[in-house]
Amino acid sequence: MNTLAFIALLLPAFGSAVTFIGGRDLRHVKFWSTAPIAAAFVATLLVALEHGTAGTSTHTYSIGTAGAFHVEIGTRVSGLAALTAVLVAGVALCVQAYSTSYLGGEPRYASYAALISLFTAAMLTVVYAADLIVLLVGWEIMGACSYFLIGHYWEKPVARAASIKAFLMTKTGDVPFLFGLIALGVQAKSFQINDVIVAADNAALHHPAWIAALLLCGVLGKSAQFPLHSWLPDAMAGPTPISALIHAATMVAAGIYLVALLYPVFVLAPAVLVAMAVIAAITMLGSALCALAQTDVKKILAYSTVSQLAYMLGGLAVGGRSQAIYLLLVHGAFKALLFLAAGVVIHRVGSNELSAMGGLRYRMPIAYGSMTVGLLALAGIPPFSGFFGKEGVLGAAYSASGEFAAPGRIVLIFGLITAGVTAAYALRLWLGVFHGPFPEAPHEHEARVEAPQTELIPLVLLSIPAAALGVVVLFGTGFSHVLGGWSGEAGSLLGSGATDLWPTGITTLLSLLFVVGFGGLTYLAWRRDRQADPAVMLLGPARGLLLEGFYFDRLIDAGVVRPTRAAAKLVAYLDANVFDAYVRGSGTGARDLGSVLRRLQTGSVQFYLTCLFLGVVVMAAVYAYVGTVS
């Protein structure tokens, strides 16, 4: 099992290397960028099947010592890792296959495909890592790959700016995250994840609150949570398949995965759990409102991703680790589906704007059907998978007690409101793209088939888990036990199994009321004027504020960027005119003094004797004066 896991993470890395080396032959690139990930996907499936309901399996190799610590590399397979790896490899395979036609004709396709494979290998490294240091290596490689992939269209200033912004904001969280990992390993006396979890379970960590807070900083950056969230909407400057990969199953999911992996550490810090709940509440509702105001299809989905990740963080804050993991898994499926379906529409229409779309349900039936499934799952409509993920989090918040009680109330209130807003922007997107009047301007897709098969097949495949996982939870008692066992770690990670995902009554009723209420208002606004944007009527004067993301980037510019630039200019001025002035002055003074002394060297004996005599006279006068005074 561990050998298969090791092979699964090596295959995409190998494919990336081969793709880089032989990047001129397009057929070569398409094969070596897709086939290794397909093999890795099969390997992750075999690992998950072989793992079954077993406990954690770890296999490491010692490569030396560093002080008091043994340096080891290897793989660690748990239920959480097995299921997450299947998600990562499955979505990556769909993205690579989709990209062969979506971007296959571009001159930089080879580097793009190689980076996708390396990105996949890095995420699988994070998932299967047995050691915190190895996990950190995969974590940072993902950050580097995201920089290059978001800036794929580097000739566009907006893409360059977005890639730099993503890199800087995620690194802002990664610096304290690094210190948190070091502190965790030192206090646990081992960087092995199993040893760290045992130390946390035994309350052997001396400062768990500080460690959890430092780790949370890295999570906020990678998973785009407030206040490190604004890089993700700007990342839409990259190609659409990149958005599907980064926003669904890899980079943004890594933060939530890490909290679930090291959850015993966070449970030891109740104050951090409250902070997580507050951050999740602000992020989920604020991002959902911003999504409702956007006119760019990809930005709607981007803000939606931020909001859904906040749901997961909120579930973890209230003790609903199983529910958060389930939502992580199904969100990866339906959000990848939504991005890829949106890519098909955008590619054919030639615009990201909702105003350029409308009436496409008959012209693009497969995109229409698959995107409908994805939006139903996103809006939490039963029996689609997203419904059970959302209801699981809300149910966990409602029943939270003890140290989870305060976070539970926060997450429950904001989660219910967010459920209604989510339904509103999902319905607005669906109506704006596929219904209403068809724009008069000619569209590229009218003279073509809907899309190549390599783009449509991933949509159909991703539609299955987006819809069917909810049915499995609802009707499959046997499947529920298997899901619970698979996700188990150190006992049962999902508590009593998938039954934790069943609707809890009062929260389900309330959330459905919010969904129907907000969705109904959106539909009525659309029916009133099908050519107008429902968001204008629903949001009123606040729409401008939300369209700009609460002007958060301006706040960052005023509070961080400008002071940093001013401080840099001050440092440059002091360096050039103060510190360097002292250095230059010492050299100039020594040179001038040397010039004076050189002039005194005349070679005249009479001059030397005169100077000596005068020196003696001065010294005698000074001595006589001092003696008189004393």
LINURKA-V788672 format. One record per pair of residues at least 6 apart in sequence whose C-alpha atoms are under 8 Angstrom apart, sorted by the first residue. I is the first residue (numbers start at 0). J is the second residue. If there is no record, write none. Layout:
i=<I I>
j=<J J>
This chain:
i=<0 0 0 0 0 1 1 1 1 1 1 1 3 3 3 3 4 4 4 4 4 4 5 5 5 6 6 7 7 7 7 7 7 8 8 8 8 8 8 9 10 10 10 10 10 11 11 11 11 11 11 11 11 12 12 12 12 13 14 14 14 14 14 14 14 14 15 15 15 15 15 15 15 15 16 17 18 18 18 18 18 18 18 18 19 19 19 21 21 22 22 22 23 25 25 28 28 29 29 29 32 32 32 32 33 33 33 36 36 36 36 37 37 39 40 40 40 40 43 43 43 43 44 44 46 47 47 47 47 47 50 50 50 50 50 51 51 51 51 52 52 52 52 52 52 53 53 53 54 54 54 54 54 54 55 55 55 55 55 55 56 56 56 57 57 57 57 57 58 58 58 58 59 59 59 59 59 60 60 60 61 61 61 61 62 62 62 62 63 63 63 64 68 68 68 69 71 72 72 72 72 73 73 73 74 74 74 75 75 75 76 77 77 77 78 78 78 78 78 79 79 79 79 79 79 79 80 80 81 82 82 82 83 83 84 84 84 86 86 86 86 87 87 87 87 87 88 90 90 90 90 90 90 91 91 91 91 93 94 94 94 94 94 94 95 95 96 96 96 97 97 97 97 97 97 98 98 99 100 100 100 101 102 111 111 114 114 114 115 115 117 118 118 118 118 119 120 121 121 121 121 121 122 122 122 122 122 122 123 124 124 124 125 125 125 125 125 125 126 128 129 129 129 130 130 130 131 131 131 131 131 132 135 138 141 142 142 142 143 145 145 145 145 146 146 146 146 147 148 148 148 149 149 149 149 149 149 149 149 149 149 150 150 150 150 150 150 151 151 151 152 152 152 152 153 157 158 158 158 161 161 161 161 162 164 165 165 165 168 168 168 169 169 169 169 170 170 171 171 172 172 172 172 172 172 172 173 173 173 174 175 175 175 175 176 176 176 176 176 176 177 178 179 179 179 179 179 179 180 180 182 183 183 183 183 184 184 184 186 186 186 187 187 187 187 187 187 189 196 196 196 198 199 199 199 200 200 202 207 207 207 207 208 208 208 208 208 208 210 211 211 211 211 212 215 217 218 218 218 218 218 218 219 219 219 219 219 220 220 221 221 221 221 221 222 222 222 222 222 222 222 222 222 223 223 223 223 223 224 224 224 224 224 224 225 225 225 225 228 229 229 231 231 231 232 232 232 233 234 235 235 235 235 239 239 239 239 240 240 240 242 243 243 243 243 243 243 244 245 246 246 246 246 246 246 247 247 247 247 247 247 248 248 248 248 251 252 252 255 255 255 255 256 258 258 259 259 259 265 265 266 269 269 272 272 272 272 273 273 273 275 275 275 275 276 276 276 276 276 276 276 276 277 277 277 278 279 279 279 279 279 280 280 280 280 280 280 282 282 282 283 283 283 283 283 283 283 283 283 284 284 284 284 284 284 285 286 286 286 286 286 287 287 287 287 287 287 287 288 288 289 289 289 289 289 289 290 290 290 290 290 290 290 291 291 291 291 291 291 291 292 292 292 292 292 292 292 293 293 293 294 294 294 295 295 295 296 296 296 296 296 297 297 297 299 300 300 300 303 304 307 308 310 310 310 310 311 311 311 311 311 311 312 313 313 313 314 314 314 314 314 314 314 314 315 316 316 316 317 317 317 317 317 317 317 317 318 318 318 318 319 319 319 319 320 320 321 321 321 321 322 322 322 322 322 322 322 323 323 323 325 326 326 326 326 329 329 329 329 329 329 330 330 330 332 332 332 332 333 333 333 333 333 333 333 333 333 334 334 335 336 336 336 336 336 336 336 337 337 337 337 339 339 340 340 340 340 341 341 343 343 343 344 344 345 347 347 347 347 347 348 348 348 348 348 349 349 353 353 353 354 354 355 356 356 356 356 356 357 357 357 357 357 357 357 357 357 358 358 358 358 358 358 359 359 359 359 359 360 360 360 362 362 363 365 365 365 366 366 367 369 369 369 370 371 372 372 372 372 373 373 374 374 374 375 375 375 376 376 376 376 376 376 377 377 377 377 377 378 378 378 378 378 378 378 379 379 379 379 379 379 380 381 381 382 382 382 382 383 383 383 383 383 383 384 384 384 384 384 384 384 385 385 386 387 387 387 387 387 388 390 390 390 390 390 390 391 391 391 391 393 393 393 393 393 394 394 394 394 395 396 396 396 396 396 396 397 397 397 397 398 399 400 415 415 415 416 416 418 418 418 419 419 419 419 419 419 419 420 420 420 421 422 422 422 422 423 423 423 423 423 426 426 426 427 427 427 427 435 435 436 436 471 471 472 472 472 472 472 472 473 479 479 479 480 480 482 482 483 483 483 483 483 483 483 484 484 484 486 486 487 487 493 520 521 521 521 522 524 524 524 525 525 525 534 535 544>
j=<45 46 49 50 76 46 56 57 58 74 75 76 42 43 45 46 42 43 46 74 76 127 73 74 127 39 42 38 39 40 42 43 123 39 119 120 121 123 124 120 35 36 38 39 120 32 35 36 39 116 117 119 120 116 117 119 120 35 31 32 33 34 35 36 113 116 31 32 112 113 114 115 116 117 113 31 27 28 31 32 109 110 112 113 109 110 113 27 28 28 109 110 109 103 109 109 112 99 103 112 95 112 113 116 92 95 96 88 91 92 116 88 92 88 85 88 89 92 81 84 85 88 81 85 81 78 81 82 85 485 76 77 78 81 485 78 481 484 485 78 481 484 485 486 487 78 484 485 77 78 487 488 489 490 75 76 77 78 488 489 75 76 77 73 74 75 76 129 73 74 75 129 71 72 73 74 129 71 72 73 69 70 71 72 69 70 71 72 69 70 71 70 188 189 190 189 130 128 129 130 133 128 129 130 127 128 129 127 128 129 127 486 487 488 484 485 486 487 488 260 324 485 486 487 488 492 126 127 485 328 485 486 126 328 123 126 127 248 328 331 332 119 122 123 248 249 119 244 247 248 331 332 335 115 116 119 244 457 240 241 243 244 339 457 112 115 453 454 457 240 339 453 454 455 457 240 454 453 451 453 454 454 108 148 151 144 147 148 144 148 144 140 141 144 145 249 137 136 137 138 140 141 137 138 141 249 250 253 137 133 134 137 133 134 135 137 138 253 134 134 191 192 193 190 191 192 180 184 190 191 192 190 177 253 250 166 169 250 166 162 165 166 245 162 163 165 166 162 162 237 241 158 159 161 162 234 235 236 237 238 241 158 159 161 162 236 237 158 237 238 158 159 236 237 159 236 234 236 237 230 233 234 236 234 230 230 231 234 220 227 230 217 220 221 227 217 220 217 220 216 217 218 219 220 221 227 216 217 220 217 213 214 216 217 213 214 215 216 217 218 214 213 209 210 211 212 213 214 210 214 210 190 195 204 210 190 191 195 203 204 205 194 195 198 199 203 204 195 261 263 264 204 263 264 267 263 264 267 264 265 267 268 265 267 268 269 270 271 264 264 265 268 271 271 258 254 224 253 254 255 257 258 225 226 227 228 254 227 228 250 251 252 253 254 228 250 251 252 253 254 255 305 308 229 230 231 251 305 278 279 282 305 308 309 278 279 281 282 305 551 552 301 302 305 298 301 302 298 242 242 297 298 301 297 338 339 342 338 339 342 338 334 335 336 337 338 339 335 251 252 301 304 331 334 335 304 330 331 332 334 335 328 331 332 335 308 308 327 308 311 312 327 324 265 315 315 320 324 271 272 272 402 403 316 317 403 406 316 405 406 312 313 316 406 312 313 316 317 406 407 409 410 406 409 410 309 309 310 312 313 410 309 313 409 410 413 414 305 306 309 305 306 307 308 309 310 413 414 417 306 413 414 416 417 420 306 302 303 305 306 548 302 303 306 417 420 421 424 420 545 299 302 545 546 547 548 298 299 300 301 302 303 424 299 420 421 423 424 427 534 534 535 538 542 543 545 546 299 545 546 352 353 354 351 352 353 341 351 352 353 428 338 341 351 424 334 337 338 421 334 330 327 323 389 392 414 322 323 324 326 327 392 323 392 406 410 320 322 323 392 393 395 396 410 323 403 406 407 395 396 399 403 404 406 407 410 395 396 399 403 391 392 395 396 492 493 492 493 494 499 388 391 392 395 493 499 500 388 391 392 388 385 387 388 389 384 385 388 464 465 468 377 385 465 461 462 464 465 372 373 374 376 377 461 462 464 465 373 377 461 369 370 373 457 458 461 462 369 370 373 374 454 458 366 369 370 458 366 370 366 450 454 363 366 351 442 443 444 449 450 355 356 442 443 444 442 443 428 431 432 431 438 438 431 432 433 437 438 430 431 432 433 434 435 436 437 438 432 433 434 435 436 437 367 432 433 434 437 367 433 434 445 449 449 455 458 459 455 458 433 458 459 462 429 429 383 462 465 466 462 465 425 426 429 383 385 425 383 384 385 386 465 466 385 386 421 422 425 385 386 418 421 422 425 514 385 386 387 389 418 422 386 387 469 466 469 470 473 465 466 467 468 469 470 464 465 466 467 468 469 470 465 469 469 469 472 500 501 502 500 500 501 502 503 506 507 499 500 501 502 410 411 414 415 506 502 503 506 507 407 404 406 407 408 410 411 407 408 411 506 407 407 407 509 510 513 510 513 510 513 514 510 513 514 515 516 517 518 514 517 518 514 514 515 517 518 514 517 518 520 521 518 521 522 521 522 533 534 529 530 529 530 478 479 478 479 497 498 500 501 501 496 497 498 496 497 496 497 491 492 493 494 495 496 497 491 493 496 492 493 493 494 499 537 533 534 537 533 533 536 537 531 532 533 542 542 550>
